[in-house]
Amino acid sequence: MSRRADRRFMGRALELARLNYGLTGDNPSVGCVLVDPLGRIVGEGVTGEGGRPHAEQIALDDAGDRAALATAYVTLEPCRERSTGEDACSKRLIDAGIGRVVCAIADKHPKGAGGFAALRAAGIPVFVGLKQDDADVLYEDFFNLHG
Ligand SMILES: [Zn+2]
């Protein structure tokens, strides 16, 4: 996937994240777009009102089998653990066979951090920092409250 396409899909993920900004309780509003190797969007998600389900979970459900080998564009680092005991998004992405993960920004919240490490340990290439300036603005309040 070209750098230009990467920027376009991350732009879409940020657009999704903004849809539920302020509506997701203690959780940040995250956007996720899954794109197959041919460049087609196969799944999209935004954090649900009140904070769940998480964006990646919705996008993966949306994509089903088409998530295999897709690139996941996520506005914030996928979670490492869930307080509810459900599967974390990093595990869900690994189990779905995602081929690559592109994120705008790392999660500075101690409970959220560690998702990148889990993905990389599973052999999935992770790129962080695409459109980070936009994500900085979007998550400024979240990091100030929880960081
Ligand atoms: Zn999550």
Boltz pocket constraint, residues with backbone or C-beta under 6 A from the ligand:
constraints:
  - pocket:
      binder: B
      contacts: [[A, 54], [A, 55], [A, 56], [A, 78], [A, 79], [A, 88], [A, 89], [A, 90]]
      max_distance: 6.0
